[in-house]
Amino acid sequence: TLHSAPGTAARPKMPRNIEIGVSTPTVADLKKHLALATDQWQANFCVVPLAHPRYWRDHRRPRAEQFTRSDLVLDSNAWCRLVVGKLSPWIRLDSADEALRKQSEAAFKQEVAWAAHLNVPAVMLPPVGSDAVNYAHCVNQALLSAPHIQFWVRVPITHPPQSTAE
């Protein structure tokens, strides 16, 4: 039976699902980090960089070495349940510097493709700047190429400036 206060409609109690994640700038041992986060800290997932933080890609000079860890570090079940990928923080899709913008676009595509390969449920994007035309274009393309992935956009929250004229 449902109980409600007089004059209000009865509503079923809905369970509140809260997902807690742990985000760190680097993860040396992914298996140990996931075990610590999920077992000891009771987190539901970990947010981990998709590319190694020291790996800087130059689209003009292809590199033969890996840009990240092996996909065999975890089984496919762990990748799709416990890991949220985080794009490289240096990516600037709307940079006025054309070389940085092109390098960022290439890295963005490479990291989204890697996330799709890993089958992670979500990818955390770099913060949105004030001019986000190319950012929106790249995210739209990523949504079309990897529709099974959620793209989480970080939006900086700032206090509005105080007005001095009163």
C-alpha positions in Angstrom: 0.0 0.0 0.0 1.0 3.6 -0.6 0.6 6.2 2.0 0.5 9.9 1.3 -0.2 13.1 3.2 -3.7 14.4 3.0 -4.4 16.3 -0.1 -1.4 14.9 -2.0 -1.3 12.1 -4.6 0.2 8.8 -3.6 3.6 8.2 -5.3 5.6 5.1 -5.2 9.0 5.4 -3.5 11.6 5.4 -6.1 15.1 4.0 -5.3 17.8 6.6 -5.7 20.7 5.2 -7.6 23.9 7.1 -7.1 27.0 6.1 -9.0 30.3 7.0 -7.4 33.5 7.1 -9.4 37.2 7.6 -8.6 39.2 9.8 -10.9 43.0 10.1 -10.7 45.4 11.8 -13.2 47.5 8.7 -13.6 47.0 5.0 -12.9 50.2 2.9 -12.7 48.5 -0.5 -12.1 45.0 -0.5 -13.3 44.0 -3.9 -11.8 45.2 -2.8 -8.3 43.6 0.6 -8.7 40.2 -0.9 -9.7 40.3 -3.3 -6.8 41.2 -0.5 -4.3 38.5 1.8 -5.7 35.7 -0.8 -5.9 36.4 -3.0 -2.9 37.9 -0.6 -0.3 36.3 2.7 -1.4 33.0 1.2 -2.6 33.2 3.1 -5.9 31.2 1.9 -8.9 33.9 2.8 -11.5 37.2 4.5 -12.1 37.9 7.3 -14.5 41.2 6.6 -16.1 43.2 8.4 -18.9 42.8 6.7 -22.2 46.3 7.7 -23.3 49.4 7.7 -21.2 49.8 11.2 -19.7 53.4 11.4 -21.0 52.5 10.5 -24.5 52.4 13.6 -26.8 51.2 12.9 -30.3 52.4 14.9 -33.2 50.2 14.3 -36.3 53.0 15.2 -38.6 55.4 12.5 -37.3 53.8 9.1 -36.7 55.2 7.1 -33.9 55.5 3.3 -33.8 55.2 3.0 -30.0 52.0 2.6 -28.1 50.2 5.6 -26.8 48.5 3.7 -23.9 48.2 0.5 -22.0 47.3 -2.9 -23.5 43.6 -3.8 -23.7 44.5 -7.2 -22.2 45.2 -5.6 -18.8 41.5 -6.2 -17.9 39.0 -8.6 -19.2 36.2 -7.2 -21.4 33.7 -7.4 -18.6 35.8 -5.1 -16.4 36.4 -2.6 -19.2 32.7 -2.3 -19.9 31.5 -2.1 -16.3 34.3 -0.5 -14.2 36.2 1.9 -16.4 35.2 5.4 -17.7 37.8 6.7 -20.1 39.2 10.2 -19.8 40.5 12.1 -22.8 43.9 13.8 -22.6 43.7 17.1 -20.8 46.0 18.9 -23.3 43.4 18.5 -26.1 42.2 21.9 -27.4 39.7 21.4 -30.2 39.1 25.1 -30.6 42.6 26.4 -30.3 43.5 29.4 -32.4 46.8 27.6 -33.1 46.1 25.5 -36.2 48.9 23.0 -35.4 47.6 22.4 -31.9 44.0 22.2 -33.1 44.8 19.6 -35.8 46.9 17.6 -33.3 44.0 17.8 -30.8 41.5 16.6 -33.4 43.8 13.6 -34.3 44.3 12.7 -30.6 40.5 13.1 -30.0 39.7 10.7 -32.8 42.4 8.2 -31.8 41.3 8.2 -28.1 37.6 7.8 -29.0 38.4 4.9 -31.3 40.4 3.3 -28.5 37.5 3.8 -26.1 35.1 2.2 -28.6 37.5 -0.7 -29.0 37.6 -1.2 -25.2 33.8 -0.9 -25.0 33.9 1.5 -22.1 30.5 2.8 -21.2 31.5 6.5 -21.1 34.2 8.9 -22.0 34.9 12.1 -20.0 35.7 15.0 -22.4 38.0 17.9 -21.7 36.3 21.1 -20.3 34.4 23.2 -22.8 35.8 26.5 -23.7 33.9 29.7 -24.5 34.3 29.1 -28.3 33.2 25.5 -28.9 32.2 25.2 -32.5 34.9 22.7 -33.5 34.5 21.0 -30.1 30.8 20.5 -30.8 31.6 19.2 -34.3 34.1 16.7 -33.0 31.7 15.4 -30.3 29.0 15.1 -32.9 31.2 13.0 -35.1 32.2 10.9 -32.1 28.5 10.3 -31.2 27.9 9.1 -34.8 31.0 6.8 -34.9 30.5 5.3 -31.4 26.8 5.5 -30.5 27.2 3.0 -27.7 29.4 5.3 -25.7 28.1 8.1 -23.4 30.2 11.3 -23.7 30.4 13.2 -20.4 31.1 16.9 -20.8 32.7 18.7 -17.9 31.3 22.2 -17.6 33.2 24.6 -15.3 31.0 26.3 -12.8 32.1 29.8 -11.9 30.6 32.5 -9.8 29.3 35.4 -12.0 31.3 38.6 -11.6 30.0 41.1 -9.1 28.5 44.3 -10.6 30.2 47.4 -9.3 27.5 49.8 -10.4 24.7 50.0 -7.9 
